[in-house]
């Protein structure tokens, strides 16, 4: 009985690092799927909107193709970032932050979600102070795209999404406001 109990405890200790590794892989796969879905959704929406346009001109088609190439470049960059992330995890290296122009990144994010906004006839308004921050350009841009994508997704057709930047004591705050129904009070503690 004692040897069986000791064997059980030893097996538990041996398997815990493996279970932790599997959990970490599941989180990574989930995060990677979400990161890949955002540019794919924007690309698909843009192509669908223009495909339905019966009066699509050659210059508009070229613009769509150029925007599509930009989205494909984003996907390629994201794939490269995921590979880099796995290398950082293996070696324990630290990512190099750079100084970022938040207004420029917000404009880029707005440009990339504009096809989604057009589908729902939603206007996007950017206001506030100009600011900079330190971070990873691709990650911060993706964060803004995800926030805008969610704001558009949960807004009523014909609504508006507002983005405002403002300086605070600790840096700069970016606020995204939509006209959606909001989050239920019972769910707020879990956000």
C-alpha atoms as a printed R data frame, in Angstrom:
    type eleno elety resid chain resno       x      y       z
1   ATOM     1    CA   UNK     A     1   0.000  0.000   0.000
2   ATOM     2    CA   UNK     A     2   2.830  2.375   0.959
3   ATOM     3    CA   UNK     A     3   4.757  1.682  -2.262
4   ATOM     4    CA   UNK     A     4   1.568  2.168  -4.289
5   ATOM     5    CA   UNK     A     5   0.944  5.527  -2.580
6   ATOM     6    CA   UNK     A     6   4.553  6.623  -3.132
7   ATOM     7    CA   UNK     A     7   4.362  5.521  -6.760
8   ATOM     8    CA   UNK     A     8   1.175  7.556  -7.231
9   ATOM     9    CA   UNK     A     9   2.764 10.664  -5.708
10  ATOM    10    CA   UNK     A    10   5.931 10.250  -7.781
11  ATOM    11    CA   UNK     A    11   3.898  9.828 -10.974
12  ATOM    12    CA   UNK     A    12   1.950 12.982 -10.137
13  ATOM    13    CA   UNK     A    13   5.174 14.958  -9.691
14  ATOM    14    CA   UNK     A    14   6.593 13.562 -12.914
15  ATOM    15    CA   UNK     A    15   3.462 14.298 -14.947
16  ATOM    16    CA   UNK     A    16   2.846 17.854 -13.624
17  ATOM    17    CA   UNK     A    17   5.496 19.532 -15.849
18  ATOM    18    CA   UNK     A    18   4.095 17.643 -18.844
19  ATOM    19    CA   UNK     A    19   0.542 18.748 -18.008
20  ATOM    20    CA   UNK     A    20   1.746 22.367 -17.598
21  ATOM    21    CA   UNK     A    21   3.470 22.191 -20.987
22  ATOM    22    CA   UNK     A    22   0.318 20.831 -22.648
23  ATOM    23    CA   UNK     A    23  -1.761 23.625 -21.049
24  ATOM    24    CA   UNK     A    24   0.731 26.206 -22.331
25  ATOM    25    CA   UNK     A    25   0.545 24.720 -25.832
26  ATOM    26    CA   UNK     A    26  -3.271 24.895 -25.737
27  ATOM    27    CA   UNK     A    27  -3.122 28.582 -24.724
28  ATOM    28    CA   UNK     A    28  -0.611 29.282 -27.493
29  ATOM    29    CA   UNK     A    29  -2.777 27.582 -30.119
30  ATOM    30    CA   UNK     A    30  -5.846 29.481 -28.929
31  ATOM    31    CA   UNK     A    31  -3.996 32.829 -28.991
32  ATOM    32    CA   UNK     A    32  -2.464 32.102 -32.398
33  ATOM    33    CA   UNK     A    33  -5.875 31.179 -33.828
34  ATOM    34    CA   UNK     A    34  -7.356 34.439 -32.580
35  ATOM    35    CA   UNK     A    35  -4.440 36.457 -33.962
36  ATOM    36    CA   UNK     A    36  -4.738 34.817 -37.391
37  ATOM    37    CA   UNK     A    37  -8.517 35.193 -37.504
38  ATOM    38    CA   UNK     A    38  -8.462 39.011 -37.257
39  ATOM    39    CA   UNK     A    39  -6.587 39.762 -40.521
40  ATOM    40    CA   UNK     A    40  -8.377 36.895 -42.270
41  ATOM    41    CA   UNK     A    41 -11.753 38.358 -41.287
42  ATOM    42    CA   UNK     A    42 -10.750 41.800 -42.578
43  ATOM    43    CA   UNK     A    43  -9.435 40.322 -45.830
44  ATOM    44    CA   UNK     A    44 -12.554 38.231 -46.395
45  ATOM    45    CA   UNK     A    45 -14.909 41.131 -45.633
46  ATOM    46    CA   UNK     A    46 -13.057 43.462 -47.981
47  ATOM    47    CA   UNK     A    47 -13.137 40.939 -50.816
48  ATOM    48    CA   UNK     A    48 -16.818 40.109 -50.267
49  ATOM    49    CA   UNK     A    49 -17.861 43.775 -50.237
50  ATOM    50    CA   UNK     A    50 -16.082 44.478 -53.501
51  ATOM    51    CA   UNK     A    51 -17.190 41.228 -55.117
52  ATOM    52    CA   UNK     A    52 -20.830 42.301 -54.660
53  ATOM    53    CA   UNK     A    53 -20.160 45.710 -56.222
54  ATOM    54    CA   UNK     A    54 -21.589 45.491 -59.745
55  ATOM    55    CA   UNK     A    55 -19.937 48.783 -60.746
56  ATOM    56    CA   UNK     A    56 -16.398 47.911 -59.619
57  ATOM    57    CA   UNK     A    57 -13.950 49.915 -61.708
58  ATOM    58    CA   UNK     A    58 -10.441 48.841 -62.659
59  ATOM    59    CA   UNK     A    59  -8.886 51.398 -60.292
60  ATOM    60    CA   UNK     A    60 -11.111 50.173 -57.420
61  ATOM    61    CA   UNK     A    61 -10.161 46.575 -58.203
62  ATOM    62    CA   UNK     A    62  -6.474 47.538 -58.083
63  ATOM    63    CA   UNK     A    63  -7.027 49.210 -54.713
64  ATOM    64    CA   UNK     A    64  -8.731 46.057 -53.415
65  ATOM    65    CA   UNK     A    65  -5.834 43.944 -54.645
66  ATOM    66    CA   UNK     A    66  -3.306 46.278 -52.995
67  ATOM    67    CA   UNK     A    67  -5.238 46.173 -49.706
68  ATOM    68    CA   UNK     A    68  -5.437 42.375 -49.998
69  ATOM    69    CA   UNK     A    69  -1.688 42.185 -50.463
70  ATOM    70    CA   UNK     A    70  -1.264 44.314 -47.318
71  ATOM    71    CA   UNK     A    71  -3.454 41.891 -45.374
72  ATOM    72    CA   UNK     A    72  -1.462 38.929 -46.712
73  ATOM    73    CA   UNK     A    73   1.717 40.755 -45.632
74  ATOM    74    CA   UNK     A    74   0.137 41.149 -42.198
75  ATOM    75    CA   UNK     A    75  -0.574 37.421 -42.047
76  ATOM    76    CA   UNK     A    76   2.999 36.677 -43.087
77  ATOM    77    CA   UNK     A    77   4.314 39.073 -40.452
78  ATOM    78    CA   UNK     A    78   2.067 37.441 -37.865
79  ATOM    79    CA   UNK     A    79   3.360 33.992 -38.833
80  ATOM    80    CA   UNK     A    80   6.912 35.280 -38.489
81  ATOM    81    CA   UNK     A    81   6.033 36.772 -35.100
82  ATOM    82    CA   UNK     A    82   4.604 33.455 -33.922
83  ATOM    83    CA   UNK     A    83   7.798 31.707 -34.957
84  ATOM    84    CA   UNK     A    84   9.834 34.385 -33.179
85  ATOM    85    CA   UNK     A    85   7.686 33.959 -30.084
86  ATOM    86    CA   UNK     A    86   8.391 30.238 -29.957
87  ATOM    87    CA   UNK     A    87  12.115 30.995 -30.260
88  ATOM    88    CA   UNK     A    88  11.870 33.489 -27.373
89  ATOM    89    CA   UNK     A    89  10.070 30.898 -25.286
90  ATOM    90    CA   UNK     A    90  12.783 28.340 -25.982
91  ATOM    91    CA   UNK     A    91  15.754 30.628 -25.358
92  ATOM    92    CA   UNK     A    92  14.270 32.918 -22.692
93  ATOM    93    CA   UNK     A    93  15.165 36.003 -24.776
94  ATOM    94    CA   UNK     A    94  13.262 39.264 -24.330
95  ATOM    95    CA   UNK     A    95  11.422 41.058 -27.141
96  ATOM    96    CA   UNK     A    96  12.819 44.455 -28.164
97  ATOM    97    CA   UNK     A    97  10.303 47.275 -27.698
98  ATOM    98    CA   UNK     A    98  10.421 50.336 -29.926
99  ATOM    99    CA   UNK     A    99   8.980 53.843 -29.721
100 ATOM   100    CA   UNK     A   100   5.558 53.832 -31.405
101 ATOM   101    CA   UNK     A   101   3.410 56.642 -32.793
102 ATOM   102    CA   UNK     A   102   0.010 55.616 -31.430
103 ATOM   103    CA   UNK     A   103  -1.947 57.901 -33.771
104 ATOM   104    CA   UNK     A   104  -0.265 56.329 -36.811
105 ATOM   105    CA   UNK     A   105  -0.980 52.822 -35.480
106 ATOM   106    CA   UNK     A   106  -4.612 53.748 -34.813
107 ATOM   107    CA   UNK     A   107  -4.965 55.097 -38.352
108 ATOM   108    CA   UNK     A   108  -3.478 51.860 -39.711
109 ATOM   109    CA   UNK     A   109  -5.904 49.803 -37.604
110 ATOM   110    CA   UNK     A   110  -8.838 51.958 -38.780
111 ATOM   111    CA   UNK     A   111  -7.760 51.460 -42.401
112 ATOM   112    CA   UNK     A   112  -7.710 47.695 -41.938
113 ATOM   113    CA   UNK     A   113 -11.197 47.471 -40.356
114 ATOM   114    CA   UNK     A   114 -12.844 49.984 -42.703
115 ATOM   115    CA   UNK     A   115 -14.296 47.220 -44.965
116 ATOM   116    CA   UNK     A   116 -16.024 45.704 -41.914
117 ATOM   117    CA   UNK     A   117 -17.356 49.109 -40.897
118 ATOM   118    CA   UNK     A   118 -18.647 49.786 -44.420
119 ATOM   119    CA   UNK     A   119 -20.615 46.527 -44.356
120 ATOM   120    CA   UNK     A   120 -22.592 47.856 -41.379
121 ATOM   121    CA   UNK     A   121 -22.489 51.515 -42.459
122 ATOM   122    CA   UNK     A   122 -20.545 52.420 -39.301
123 ATOM   123    CA   UNK     A   123 -18.412 55.534 -39.079
124 ATOM   124    CA   UNK     A   124 -15.154 55.524 -37.145
125 ATOM   125    CA   UNK     A   125 -13.995 58.767 -35.515
126 ATOM   126    CA   UNK     A   126 -10.473 59.327 -34.158
127 ATOM   127    CA   UNK     A   127  -9.807 62.207 -31.767
128 ATOM   128    CA   UNK     A   128  -7.530 63.225 -28.951
129 ATOM   129    CA   UNK     A   129  -3.932 64.010 -28.250
130 ATOM   130    CA   UNK     A   130  -0.964 62.731 -30.204
131 ATOM   131    CA   UNK     A   131   1.088 60.257 -28.194
132 ATOM   132    CA   UNK     A   132   3.831 57.709 -28.224
133 ATOM   133    CA   UNK     A   133   4.427 54.497 -26.337
134 ATOM   134    CA   UNK     A   134   7.002 51.727 -26.231
135 ATOM   135    CA   UNK     A   135   5.992 48.291 -27.447
136 ATOM   136    CA   UNK     A   136   5.927 45.832 -30.305
137 ATOM   137    CA   UNK     A   137   4.482 47.563 -33.389
138 ATOM   138    CA   UNK     A   138   2.688 44.512 -34.755
139 ATOM   139    CA   UNK     A   139   1.209 43.521 -31.386
140 ATOM   140    CA   UNK     A   140  -0.087 47.009 -30.568
141 ATOM   141    CA   UNK     A   141  -1.604 47.379 -34.046
142 ATOM   142    CA   UNK     A   142  -3.267 43.976 -33.701
143 ATOM   143    CA   UNK     A   143  -4.642 44.994 -30.305
144 ATOM   144    CA   UNK     A   144  -6.237 48.101 -31.836
145 ATOM   145    CA   UNK     A   145  -7.645 46.015 -34.713
146 ATOM   146    CA   UNK     A   146  -9.178 43.527 -32.274
147 ATOM   147    CA   UNK     A   147 -10.747 46.330 -30.209
148 ATOM   148    CA   UNK     A   148 -12.153 48.024 -33.323
149 ATOM   149    CA   UNK     A   149 -13.332 44.714 -34.796
150 ATOM   150    CA   UNK     A   150 -15.257 43.961 -31.600
151 ATOM   151    CA   UNK     A   151 -16.684 47.505 -31.463
152 ATOM   152    CA   UNK     A   152 -17.915 47.201 -35.057
153 ATOM   153    CA   UNK     A   153 -19.223 43.684 -34.552
154 ATOM   154    CA   UNK     A   154 -21.373 44.688 -31.559
155 ATOM   155    CA   UNK     A   155 -22.561 48.075 -32.881
156 ATOM   156    CA   UNK     A   156 -25.909 48.652 -34.569
157 ATOM   157    CA   UNK     A   157 -25.964 49.209 -38.323
158 ATOM   158    CA   UNK     A   158 -25.464 52.885 -39.124
159 ATOM   159    CA   UNK     A   159 -23.826 53.560 -35.762
160 ATOM   160    CA   UNK     A   160 -20.478 55.053 -34.858
161 ATOM   161    CA   UNK     A   161 -17.288 53.909 -33.167
162 ATOM   162    CA   UNK     A   162 -15.172 56.523 -31.430
163 ATOM   163    CA   UNK     A   163 -11.495 56.271 -30.557
164 ATOM   164    CA   UNK     A   164  -9.971 58.874 -28.289
165 ATOM   165    CA   UNK     A   165  -6.446 59.196 -26.969
166 ATOM   166    CA   UNK     A   166  -5.725 61.227 -23.866
167 ATOM   167    CA   UNK     A   167  -2.674 61.826 -21.733
168 ATOM   168    CA   UNK     A   168  -2.745 60.543 -18.184
169 ATOM   169    CA   UNK     A   169  -0.322 60.680 -15.257
170 ATOM   170    CA   UNK     A   170   1.237 57.361 -16.235
171 ATOM   171    CA   UNK     A   171   1.221 57.683 -20.017
172 ATOM   172    CA   UNK     A   172  -1.503 57.754 -22.625
173 ATOM   173    CA   UNK     A   173  -4.934 56.148 -22.538
174 ATOM   174    CA   UNK     A   174  -6.728 54.871 -25.625
175 ATOM   175    CA   UNK     A   175 -10.522 54.700 -25.311
176 ATOM   176    CA   UNK     A   176 -12.721 52.826 -27.783
177 ATOM   177    CA   UNK     A   177 -16.455 53.488 -27.557
178 ATOM   178    CA   UNK     A   178 -19.211 51.872 -29.575
179 ATOM   179    CA   UNK     A   179 -22.992 52.058 -29.601
180 ATOM   180    CA   UNK     A   180 -23.555 48.391 -28.831
181 ATOM   181    CA   UNK     A   181 -25.632 46.950 -26.034
182 ATOM   182    CA   UNK     A   182 -22.612 46.669 -23.733
183 ATOM   183    CA   UNK     A   183 -21.549 43.943 -21.370
184 ATOM   184    CA   UNK     A   184 -24.037 42.536 -18.883
185 ATOM   185    CA   UNK     A   185 -23.358 43.673 -15.307
186 ATOM   186    CA   UNK     A   186 -23.071 40.069 -14.161
187 ATOM   187    CA   UNK     A   187 -20.193 39.536 -16.635
188 ATOM   188    CA   UNK     A   188 -18.230 42.706 -15.795
189 ATOM   189    CA   UNK     A   189 -16.267 41.159 -12.883
190 ATOM   190    CA   UNK     A   190 -14.832 38.582 -15.292
191 ATOM   191    CA   UNK     A   191 -13.505 41.111 -17.852
